[in-house]
């Protein structure tokens, strides 16, 4: 019996080997820059007749130099025109392999990481076949190259600058390994929409070469056989003309710093950023709400000026504005200030370029400068309207004025919900009969009323066509609340006043002094006055009849927000409003 069991186990093991998953795997390595290897494994193959692999990698960071320690003869490896690594092997007699196939050799420049990815989807070809050219199902597992930890750093920083000015981005070194640098290369990507490269101002390094093309700045320095101690040094400044907006300046793969043995060093790179100087003055594109219809709706969006110096004459204004042309069609503009001197280019859909100039200059007052006119499409949704790079304001002497440019939008968002008594949906605060309940959506900045709507007979409300912005809810109602409190509430305040919270605490604090306490209990009791319910009986009741929650709402989409109310004196919160 035991012998038969052993025979069965052997048969099962052999069968299991026949269905084992075959895999091709690349190693994940964490290494110092320089000459490195990445192991390529093949597991579970018998009678393999051919192999084709396409492996993608960051060729700015890694240079493929060949293969080593191959376990099969005849492997061919090289980089194709698409800068992918191609590996092929064929043997009509077949071969078995389960383990290491070979080492892939690279020159690693350091500073960044690179995935090594089997390209099995787009334009790639990864396949293992047997001697009859039948494809062997295979799992391909990617690898990676990462840099070891290091304290050596090359850094840029965040620079705040006025739009239109020259910005200088410092490049600094820190770390003890930079004591014998033989050469370096920096590849730096910059936003060429917001920045125009203008040159290098040398400091610790002289003889620096720089070339900018299509948003990539390549900087090189060669010691020509001599070495330089750059530890803790400011290397140079990169200069740009700044056109506005947040502009990233980013070290990219291909950066390399070599030591006195011409070997690349492990380096961390810190990127830079240029942001606009915050001006006291501002130009703001309005955020406007609109209700869609079966045809496009005409909508006006103001550009509002604020806090410009009334003693400074402006000589030129450039407003570069982009808008969502899938939702908006630009139809024109009206002038509220600067009645002459405007030139507008709106030939490209989605873009409006507005230029104004005056030889004599004009003062820009607080208020609308111009109003943009759009047709808002039937599909609705949020349509952003934004200032983009190149927007600038200059005085009559062509000196740039620091200005904060604030974007806006047209939106058709909704805000809706239900107003209830103490959060109880069975006790709505509604409009019915002769009673009217009105809901307000108020601006968070100044508490002004932005939108008004009535609650329905179930206490529900909906604001339509709400603009993007920050708001809070408020309400009023004419529902009679004279008899919303009684002697029970007076006793409840007497015994529980200091422990009450939320709306109940506000209802109990009828004198609005120091929170609910025994004084409020006496005021509530004497104002109850045997059922007369005269809130002014003692002259000390200062709380309003109705007290509403004021939940804050940040509108960037449709919002559902319920909120509640209570009447002053009803500390127990058990009254039911009846319209």
ZAMARGU-4260 file (C-alpha; in steps of 0.2 Angstrom, whole numbers, plus 5000, padded with zeros to 4 digits):
<rodrens>
0) 5000/5000/5000 | 5014/5012/5005 | 5023/5008/4988 | 5007/5013/4978 | 5005/5029/4988
5) 5023/5034/4984 | 5021/5030/4965 | 5005/5041/4965 | 5015/5055/4973 | 5029/5053/4960
10) 5016/5054/4946 | 5007/5069/4953 | 5024/5078/4955 | 5028/5075/4937 | 5011/5081/4931
15) 5013/5096/4942 | 5029/5100/4934 | 5021/5100/4917 | 5008/5113/4922 | 5020/5124/4932
20) 5019/5142/4927 | 5034/5148/4917 | 5041/5165/4921 | 5054/5178/4915 | 5059/5189/4928
25) 5070/5205/4930 | 5079/5209/4946 | 5076/5224/4957 | 5093/5232/4961 | 5098/5246/4973
30) 5115/5251/4968 | 5128/5265/4967 | 5130/5274/4950 | 5143/5267/4938 | 5144/5250/4929
35) 5130/5239/4936 | 5122/5222/4932 | 5103/5217/4932 | 5100/5198/4933 | 5088/5191/4920
40) 5080/5174/4926 | 5069/5161/4916 | 5061/5148/4927 | 5052/5132/4923 | 5056/5129/4904
45) 5060/5113/4895 | 5062/5111/4877 | 5063/5129/4874 | 5067/5133/4856 | 5066/5152/4854
50) 5066/5168/4865 | 5061/5186/4860 | 5061/5200/4873 | 5058/5219/4872 | 5063/5228/4887
55) 5060/5247/4890 | 5071/5257/4901 | 5076/5276/4904 | 5090/5278/4891 | 5094/5295/4898
60) 5098/5286/4914 | 5105/5270/4908 | 5117/5265/4894 | 5116/5247/4889 | 5133/5240/4888
65) 5130/5221/4885 | 5127/5204/4893 | 5137/5194/4905 | 5137/5176/4912 | 5125/5169/4899
70) 5119/5152/4903 | 5114/5148/4885 | 5125/5151/4870 | 5119/5162/4855 | 5110/5176/4865
75) 5109/5192/4855 | 5106/5208/4864 | 5106/5226/4858 | 5096/5243/4858 | 5085/5246/4843
80) 5079/5262/4835 | 5066/5265/4848 | 5079/5264/4862 | 5072/5247/4869 | 5083/5233/4873
85) 5080/5218/4861 | 5085/5200/4867 | 5084/5186/4855 | 5089/5167/4856 | 5085/5152/4845
90) 5090/5134/4846 | 5081/5121/4835 | 5087/5107/4846 | 5079/5115/4861 | 5086/5119/4879
95) 5080/5118/4897 | 5082/5132/4909 | 5076/5136/4926 | 5086/5150/4934 | 5098/5163/4929
100) 5098/5167/4910 | 5111/5181/4910 | 5116/5197/4918 | 5111/5213/4909 | 5125/5226/4910
105) 5122/5245/4911 | 5131/5261/4914 | 5120/5270/4927 | 5122/5289/4929 | 5113/5289/4946
110) 5101/5302/4954 | 5085/5294/4948 | 5077/5277/4946 | 5072/5268/4931 | 5059/5253/4928
115) 5065/5239/4917 | 5048/5235/4909 | 5044/5220/4897 | 5035/5228/4883 | 5021/5216/4880
120) 5007/5228/4875 | 5012/5243/4864 | 5024/5239/4849 | 5033/5227/4860 | 5037/5208/4857
125) 5040/5196/4872 | 5038/5178/4868 | 5045/5161/4873 | 5042/5146/4861 | 5046/5128/4860
130) 5055/5119/4846 | 5039/5117/4836 | 5037/5136/4838 | 5022/5134/4849 | 5021/5148/4861
135) 5024/5144/4879 | 5012/5153/4891 | 5024/5165/4901 | 5022/5177/4916 | 5034/5192/4913
140) 5039/5202/4929 | 5047/5219/4928 | 5063/5225/4937 | 5070/5241/4942 | 5086/5251/4946
145) 5087/5262/4961 | 5100/5273/4968 | 5108/5269/4985 | 5105/5282/4999 | 5116/5297/4999
150) 5118/5314/5008 | 5126/5322/4992 | 5114/5335/4986 | 5112/5347/4971 | 5098/5359/4974
155) 5087/5373/4967 | 5074/5382/4977 | 5058/5391/4976 | 5060/5409/4970 | 5046/5422/4971
160) 5047/5435/4957 | 5037/5448/4948 | 5029/5444/4932 | 5040/5451/4917 | 5056/5452/4927
165) 5072/5441/4926 | 5072/5427/4938 | 5088/5420/4944 | 5087/5401/4950 | 5102/5396/4961
170) 5110/5379/4959 | 5120/5374/4975 | 5130/5358/4980 | 5131/5350/4997 | 5140/5335/5002
175) 5158/5329/5006 | 5160/5318/4990 | 5161/5333/4979 | 5179/5337/4984 | 5186/5331/4967
180) 5174/5333/4953 | 5180/5330/4936 | 5165/5335/4926 | 5146/5336/4926 | 5131/5336/4916
185) 5114/5343/4921 | 5098/5340/4911 | 5085/5352/4917 | 5067/5353/4911 | 5058/5370/4913
190) 5041/5376/4908 | 5045/5386/4892 | 5027/5393/4892 | 5030/5402/4908 | 5049/5404/4907
195) 5061/5410/4893 | 5079/5405/4896 | 5091/5419/4895 | 5108/5413/4902 | 5120/5407/4915
200) 5128/5418/4928 | 5144/5408/4934 | 5150/5407/4952 | 5160/5392/4958 | 5161/5385/4941
205) 5168/5394/4926 | 5168/5388/4908 | 5150/5381/4909 | 5142/5377/4893 | 5123/5378/4892
210) 5110/5375/4878 | 5091/5376/4879 | 5079/5368/4867 | 5061/5364/4868 | 5060/5366/4887
215) 5076/5356/4891 | 5091/5365/4897 | 5108/5355/4895 | 5122/5361/4906 | 5140/5354/4905
220) 5156/5357/4913 | 5172/5348/4910 | 5188/5349/4921 | 5199/5343/4906 | 5209/5332/4917
225) 5209/5344/4932 | 5198/5342/4948 | 5188/5354/4957 | 5182/5354/4975 | 5164/5360/4974
230) 5158/5355/4992 | 5146/5367/4999 | 5147/5379/4984 | 5135/5389/4974 | 5139/5384/4956
235) 5129/5396/4946 | 5112/5405/4943 | 5101/5400/4929 | 5092/5415/4922 | 5075/5416/4914
240) 5062/5429/4909 | 5047/5426/4919 | 5030/5426/4911 | 5019/5422/4926 | 5010/5407/4935
245) 5019/5393/4944 | 5034/5387/4934 | 5043/5371/4938 | 5062/5369/4935 | 5066/5351/4936
250) 5081/5340/4936 | 5079/5326/4924 | 5087/5309/4921 | 5103/5311/4912 | 5111/5322/4926
255) 5128/5315/4931 | 5143/5321/4942 | 5159/5312/4940 | 5173/5310/4953 | 5192/5310/4949
260) 5191/5292/4943 | 5178/5298/4930 | 5164/5288/4939 | 5147/5295/4942 | 5143/5299/4960
265) 5127/5295/4970 | 5117/5312/4971 | 5100/5318/4976 | 5092/5332/4966 | 5080/5345/4973
270) 5070/5354/4960 | 5065/5372/4959 | 5050/5383/4957 | 5046/5400/4952 | 5030/5408/4959
275) 5023/5425/4956 | 5026/5439/4969 | 5010/5442/4978 | 5004/5460/4973 | 4993/5471/4984
280) 4983/5474/4967 | 4973/5460/4960 | 4963/5456/4944 | 4950/5443/4947 | 4939/5433/4934
285) 4922/5431/4942 | 4915/5415/4947 | 4897/5415/4940 | 4882/5404/4942 | 4871/5400/4927
290) 4855/5389/4924 | 4856/5379/4908 | 4842/5378/4895 | 4838/5369/4879 | 4848/5382/4870
295) 4865/5391/4874 | 4863/5404/4888 | 4871/5421/4887 | 4882/5423/4902 | 4893/5438/4907
300) 4909/5436/4918 | 4917/5452/4925 | 4936/5454/4927 | 4937/5464/4943 | 4951/5476/4948
305) 4955/5479/4966 | 4968/5489/4976 | 4978/5497/4962 | 4987/5513/4968 | 4977/5528/4963
310) 4992/5538/4961 | 5000/5526/4948 | 4995/5529/4930 | 4995/5512/4920 | 5002/5512/4903
315) 4999/5494/4897 | 4989/5479/4902 | 4990/5461/4894 | 4977/5449/4899 | 4979/5431/4892
320) 4964/5421/4896 | 4959/5403/4892 | 4942/5395/4894 | 4934/5378/4892 | 4928/5379/4874
325) 4919/5362/4876 | 4906/5372/4886 | 4908/5390/4882 | 4909/5401/4866 | 4916/5418/4867
330) 4905/5431/4860 | 4913/5448/4865 | 4917/5460/4879 | 4911/5476/4886 | 4922/5490/4894
335) 4919/5497/4911 | 4935/5506/4912 | 4949/5511/4899 | 4936/5515/4886 | 4949/5516/4872
340) 4965/5508/4867 | 4960/5489/4868 | 4965/5476/4855 | 4957/5459/4857 | 4962/5443/4848
345) 4950/5428/4850 | 4953/5419/4833 | 4959/5403/4842 | 4945/5394/4851 | 4947/5393/4870
350) 4959/5408/4870 | 4956/5427/4872 | 4971/5439/4871 | 4967/5456/4877 | 4979/5471/4876
355) 4977/5489/4881 | 4989/5503/4881 | 4989/5522/4883 | 5003/5535/4881 | 4995/5546/4893
360) 4991/5533/4906 | 4975/5530/4916 | 4971/5526/4934 | 4963/5509/4937 | 4949/5510/4950
365) 4942/5496/4961 | 4928/5488/4951 | 4925/5479/4935 | 4938/5483/4922 | 4929/5473/4908
370) 4916/5460/4906 | 4918/5444/4896 | 4903/5438/4886 | 4900/5419/4883 | 4887/5407/4877
375) 4885/5394/4890 | 4881/5377/4882 | 4866/5366/4885 | 4876/5352/4894 | 4881/5363/4908
380) 4895/5358/4920 | 4909/5369/4927 | 4918/5379/4914 | 4935/5386/4920 | 4941/5403/4914
385) 4959/5406/4918 | 4973/5419/4916 | 4988/5411/4908 | 5006/5415/4906 | 5010/5432/4899
390) 4996/5442/4909 | 5005/5457/4915 | 5002/5475/4920 | 5014/5490/4918 | 5014/5508/4923
395) 5017/5522/4911 | 5036/5520/4913 | 5034/5502/4908 | 5038/5496/4925 | 5029/5480/4930
400) 5017/5481/4944 | 5015/5466/4955 | 4997/5459/4952 | 4988/5444/4959 | 4979/5436/4944
405) 4964/5425/4951 | 4954/5413/4940 | 4936/5411/4939 | 4922/5400/4931 | 4905/5398/4925
410) 4895/5384/4934 | 4878/5376/4935 | 4880/5368/4952 | 4866/5364/4963 | 4864/5365/4982
415) 4850/5356/4990 | 4844/5348/5006 | 4831/5349/5020 | 4828/5361/5034 | 4822/5352/5050
420) 4818/5355/5068 | 4833/5347/5078 | 4838/5336/5064 | 4821/5327/5064 | 4815/5324/5046
425) 4797/5321/5053 | 4797/5339/5059 | 4802/5350/5044 | 4802/5369/5044 | 4793/5372/5028
430) 4782/5384/5018 | 4764/5380/5019 | 4747/5389/5022 | 4751/5406/5027 | 4769/5402/5034
435) 4784/5405/5023 | 4802/5398/5026 | 4816/5406/5015 | 4833/5398/5013 | 4849/5409/5010
440) 4865/5404/5003 | 4877/5417/5009 | 4895/5422/5004 | 4907/5416/5017 | 4918/5431/5014
445) 4906/5445/5019 | 4890/5436/5024 | 4881/5444/5009 | 4866/5435/5002 | 4871/5426/4986
450) 4856/5415/4982 | 4838/5414/4989 | 4825/5401/4988 | 4810/5395/4997 | 4808/5379/5006
455) 4793/5368/5000 | 4780/5360/5010 | 4791/5346/5016 | 4806/5358/5021 | 4816/5354/5006
460) 4825/5367/4996 | 4836/5368/4980 | 4847/5382/4974 | 4851/5380/4955 | 4865/5388/4945
465) 4877/5390/4959 | 4894/5397/4956 | 4910/5389/4962 | 4914/5397/4979 | 4913/5397/4998
470) 4896/5399/5006 | 4886/5396/5022 | 4867/5392/5024 | 4855/5403/5034 | 4836/5404/5034
475) 4821/5414/5041 | 4803/5408/5044 | 4786/5415/5049 | 4780/5399/5058 | 4773/5405/5074
480) 4784/5399/5088 | 4776/5408/5103 | 4772/5392/5112 | 4787/5382/5108 | 4793/5381/5126
485) 4785/5378/5143 | 4789/5376/5161 | 4797/5359/5157 | 4811/5368/5148 | 4814/5380/5162
490) 4817/5365/5174 | 4828/5356/5161 | 4839/5372/5159 | 4840/5373/5178 | 4846/5355/5181
495) 4855/5352/5164 | 4860/5369/5157 | 4879/5369/5158 | 4880/5352/5150 | 4870/5356/5135
500) 4878/5357/5118 | 4874/5362/5100 | 4857/5369/5096 | 4850/5364/5113 | 4863/5375/5122
505) 4859/5390/5110 | 4841/5388/5114 | 4844/5387/5133 | 4855/5403/5133 | 4841/5415/5132
510) 4850/5430/5139 | 4865/5425/5128 | 4877/5428/5142 | 4890/5415/5147 | 4880/5400/5141
515) 4865/5391/5148 | 4864/5393/5167 | 4852/5395/5182 | 4848/5413/5176 | 4842/5407/5159
520) 4831/5394/5169 | 4823/5409/5179 | 4821/5419/5163 | 4813/5405/5154 | 4801/5401/5169
525) 4795/5419/5171 | 4793/5422/5153 | 4782/5406/5152 | 4771/5415/5164 | 4758/5402/5166
530) 4757/5399/5148 | 4757/5417/5142 | 4774/5413/5134 | 4779/5431/5133 | 4798/5430/5128
535) 4800/5449/5133 | 4791/5447/5150 | 4807/5450/5161 | 4816/5461/5148 | 4831/5450/5149
540) 4827/5438/5135 | 4838/5443/5120 | 4840/5427/5110 | 4830/5427/5093 | 4815/5417/5092
545) 4822/5406/5079 | 4840/5400/5079 | 4847/5391/5063 | 4863/5381/5060 | 4875/5389/5048
550) 4884/5375/5039 | 4899/5380/5028 | 4898/5374/5010 | 4913/5374/4998 | 4904/5372/4981
555) 4914/5364/4967 | 4900/5352/4962 | 4883/5347/4967 | 4880/5348/4985 | 4867/5340/4997
560) 4867/5348/5014 | 4853/5346/5027 | 4853/5358/5042 | 4843/5361/5057 | 4835/5375/5068
565) 4827/5377/5085 | 4817/5390/5094 | 4825/5399/5109 | 4818/5393/5126 | 4815/5375/5119
570) 4830/5368/5128 | 4822/5351/5127 | 4820/5352/5108 | 4803/5343/5108 | 4792/5356/5100
575) 4785/5352/5082 | 4783/5367/5071 | 4766/5369/5062 | 4765/5380/5047
</rodrens>
